[in-house]
Amino acid sequence: MATMTIEERIKLSETRIFKAVFPNTTNHYDTLFGGTALQLMDEASFICATRFSRKRMVTVSTDQIDFEKSIPEGSIIELVATVVKVGTTSCKIQVNIFTERMYANERELAVTGHFTFVAINEYKTPVAII
């Protein structure tokens, strides 16, 4: 990856994860529990950041998580994580959750958020991300 441009690395690191929303992940309104959505988003963004940098990465912040639509039980969700900013030791990942009905061709953006990661060494101190 050392000879790739940042743009090429960003493209190759885009991460997509699909999940089904089952009853054990829903709240009392039968929609995806917000904490579960955040956990899935952090996981997708971690994978994206790691694929981009190929270094040890840790979450250092989350920004502006917007729950636009509720996600009902029985939905299929797709998490799409993309690098949107690269710093010296950090990167910012945008994660979108799209929801689809299982038995219909409908797809909607449901949740958006940003996660910042820092590259660290074995001593847990920041290192250059690229």
C-alpha positions in Angstrom: 0.0 0.0 0.0 3.0 2.3 0.4 2.9 3.4 -3.3 -0.8 4.2 -3.3 -2.2 7.7 -3.2 -4.4 8.7 -0.2 -7.4 8.7 -2.5 -6.7 5.2 -3.6 -6.3 4.1 0.0 -9.6 5.8 0.9 -11.4 4.0 -1.9 -10.0 0.6 -1.0 -10.7 1.0 2.7 -14.4 1.7 2.4 -16.2 -0.9 4.6 -19.7 -2.3 4.2 -21.3 -4.5 6.8 -24.8 -6.0 6.5 -26.9 -7.1 9.5 -30.5 -8.2 10.2 -32.3 -6.4 13.0 -33.5 -9.2 15.3 -35.6 -8.8 18.5 -32.6 -9.1 20.8 -31.2 -5.8 19.4 -34.4 -3.8 19.7 -35.9 -1.5 22.3 -39.5 -1.4 23.7 -40.7 0.3 20.5 -39.5 -2.7 18.4 -36.8 -0.5 16.7 -33.0 -0.9 16.7 -31.7 0.2 20.1 -29.5 3.3 19.8 -26.6 1.8 21.8 -26.5 -1.2 19.4 -26.4 1.2 16.4 -23.5 3.1 18.0 -21.6 -0.1 18.7 -22.1 -1.3 15.1 -21.0 2.1 13.8 -17.9 2.1 16.0 -17.0 -1.4 14.8 -17.5 -0.5 11.1 -15.4 2.7 11.5 -12.7 0.8 13.3 -12.4 -1.7 10.5 -12.4 1.1 7.9 -9.7 3.1 9.8 -7.5 -0.1 10.2 -7.9 -1.0 6.5 -6.9 2.5 5.5 -3.8 2.8 7.8 -2.9 -0.9 8.5 -1.9 0.3 11.9 -3.2 -0.1 15.5 -6.1 2.3 15.7 -8.2 3.5 18.7 -11.4 5.6 18.8 -10.8 9.0 20.3 -14.1 10.7 19.6 -17.5 10.6 18.0 -19.2 13.6 16.4 -22.8 14.4 15.6 -24.6 11.1 15.5 -27.9 11.8 13.8 -30.8 9.3 14.1 -32.9 10.4 11.1 -35.2 7.4 10.9 -36.1 4.6 13.3 -35.0 1.1 12.2 -37.8 -1.4 12.7 -37.3 -5.0 13.8 -37.1 -7.3 10.8 -35.1 -4.8 8.7 -31.8 -5.4 6.9 -29.3 -2.7 7.6 -26.1 -1.8 5.8 -23.3 0.2 7.5 -21.1 2.1 5.1 -17.8 3.5 6.6 -15.6 5.9 4.6 -12.5 7.9 5.4 -13.5 11.6 5.1 -10.4 13.3 6.6 -6.8 12.3 7.1 -4.4 14.0 9.6 -0.9 13.3 10.7 -1.8 10.7 13.3 -5.6 10.5 12.9 -8.4 10.0 10.5 -12.1 10.8 10.6 -14.6 8.2 9.4 -18.2 8.8 8.3 -20.6 6.0 8.9 -24.0 5.8 7.4 -26.6 3.2 8.3 -29.1 2.4 5.6 -32.2 0.5 6.3 -34.1 -1.8 3.9 -37.3 -3.7 4.4 -36.7 -7.4 4.0 -39.5 -8.0 1.5 -39.6 -4.7 -0.4 -37.2 -2.7 -2.6 -37.0 0.3 -0.3 -33.7 1.8 1.1 -33.4 4.8 3.3 -30.6 6.6 5.2 -31.4 6.1 8.8 -28.3 7.1 10.9 -25.2 9.1 10.2 -22.1 9.7 12.4 -18.5 10.6 12.5 -15.7 8.7 14.4 -12.1 9.9 14.9 -9.3 7.4 15.3 -5.7 7.8 16.2 -2.9 5.4 15.1 -0.8 4.2 18.0 2.3 2.1 18.5 2.8 -0.8 20.9 3.4 1.7 23.7 0.0 3.3 23.0 1.5 6.6 21.8 0.4 8.3 18.6 2.3 7.6 15.4 2.0 8.7 11.8 -1.1 7.3 10.2 0.6 6.7 6.8 
